[in-house]
């Protein structure tokens, strides 16, 4: 019952996970800005990857609703906190030293904070689902998966802009902005969702409708 939700989550937009390749034509100021952001970004990307992995692990057909609810709630809380921290990282770094950098930064921070609020709302909705009625619970998860799809497709334009041009090239060279692999020991605490073989990746958005 959690497969659609896991697929939707894997398609959600995550800052700089789409970055690939590198370029040597960015000047030192842009590289310094990218390093300042990416050094703070990596721990948050890891949290998102681990939260995604926890939901992926609860996709078995025989998963108990109460276990799915607990896992998803903790994961959404973790992702919400990570997006808020990402917004703070981009904000504290200041505007990137490129044309229109101030506007690009502000719009990216706005989107990241909006995503944080959106995931916090999803946590509230998951917590409110009726785990005693499996059919109703499954329907509720479907609705949440649909909302996840909307979050991933409607709110990432500013992030894409931040990742473009010389700023994007500079960020792509930073290890802290590279896609992490989920790795966390199994635990029930919200701060440490269990691992799985998959992690957050915007490239998987096409599977959300499967």
Buried (B, 14 or more C-beta within 10 A) or exposed (E): BBBBBBBBBBBBBBBBBBBEEEEEEBEEEBBEBBBBBBBBBBBBBBBBBBBBBBBBBBBEEEBEBEBBBBBBBBBBBBBBBBBBBBBBBBBEBEBBBBEEBEEBBBBBBBBBBBBBEBBBBBBEBBEEBEBEEEEEBBBBBEEBBBBBBEBBEEBBEBBBBBBEBBBBBBBBBBEBBBBBEBEBEEEEEBEBBBBBEBBBBBEBBEBBEE
